Amino acid sequence: MRNPFQLYTRKLISKCGHTKKVFYVRYWDYEKEKYFCTKSINELSFKLGDRSGKNIKTEVRASAIAQEALDKGLIFENNTSTKVSFEAYARKVWDYDTSDYIRRKNQEKAGSISRIYADGQLGWLIREVFPYISKGMDIREFTASVAENIKDRMIDEHKASSSINKTLQAIRTPLNEAYRTGVITVEIAPRIKNIAITHKKKGILTSLETKKLETYLNETTEKGSYDRNRFLAIALAIHTGMREGEIRALRDSDISITENGEIAVIKITHAYNDKDKLKAPKGKESRIVPVPINLANEIIQYSRLSEGTEYIFHSAAKVSVPVSPQLMSKWFKEALENIGISKEEQSMRNLSFHSLRHGFVTATRDAGLSGTERKALSGHKSEAMLDHYTKETVEHLKRTIEQIENVIPFNF
């Protein structure tokens, strides 16, 4: 957010005719979005206990006094015009286009906060916080007990523990920023504690179900046709562990095949979502994954059906953008129904497109790959992940492929 105060100087002439430079400060009104409340630094110094009467001459000392006066409540006391509502302040913090907080974080580390994350955080506040606090509640009135009441209500309503904790994080960030910039003088955020996470068991297909799924999609789609996309996208998730957004972002240039045509790999450098468009994959790490050679060759052939398009799996309605995640989910769920896994069973088992990735991670463990190799393949963050994998010898890469295909063979 904007700096909580601005220093400036005035030249004043004393009764003796001498000119001196005097520091003044203006404080920012977050509600009215303008600076107000001009104060003399010498006056504030006196209020803080300095009875020497000396003029403050350095900017460093003047800034320290301005901040101390803010921290001790000398600026906002008895001044109702400086009211800052929690809702207004939090909305500004999570406004991706205008937030100074987000801009600062992304300058410190590129891509730290995405538009979809910021919108998601604001969404939690809109659904779970703003309707349940008094309208216009001052941010100084938003205490830890207010957050506890929100937490208790969500627990009583049987909201998922992860949803509760995301809401609490959406609350903490504006409070942290308000404390950092001097809008509030008491550090509230650390007192707002998460609840223990109770994970819903991740859904996963059995090896037999996975085989049935691939066989069904292979038999009901035609090679060389556009509707082959559902088979190829799902096969990629099964055999590489690629995330939905990574499959959506896939381009021709990401697929490489060795000169002898024996080994194919995909370099995963981007993911795609509808708000942020192309972005770094989850964990901000690129990685290289092996892909069954027959699958890679068919994907390359499929991409040639739409020359000039950027994405291999593009939307039918608008070829300049990838296929939607909703359609990918529909492909998966409809195929499961057709192999005998009903909607009710899918829900009960928590099965989703992401389940294919969980299945791949399990398969790499069953194949005997080391923890480092599994992390490198699946994209779970680890040190020097990309360097480790790209330096593997061809022989090691071939062994890795063979180990995986022993567990999840591609026979199409």
Secondary structure by P-SEA (a helix, b strand, c coil): cccccccbbbbbbcccbbbbbbbbbbbbccccccccccccaaaaaaaaccccccccccaaaaaaaaaaaaaacccccccccccccaaaaaaaaacccccaaaaaaaaaccccccaaaaaaaaaaaacccccccccccccccccaaaaaaaaaaaaaacccaaaaaaaaaaaaaaaaaaaaaccccccccccccccccccccbbbbcaaaaaaaaaaaaaacccccccaaaaaaaaaaacccccaaaaaacccccccccccccbbbbbbccccccccccccccccccccccccaaaaaaaaaaaaccccccccccccccccccccaaaaaaaaaaaaaaacccaaaaaaaccccaaaaaaaaaaaaaacccaaaaaaaacccccaaaaaaaaccaaaaaaaaaaaaacccccc
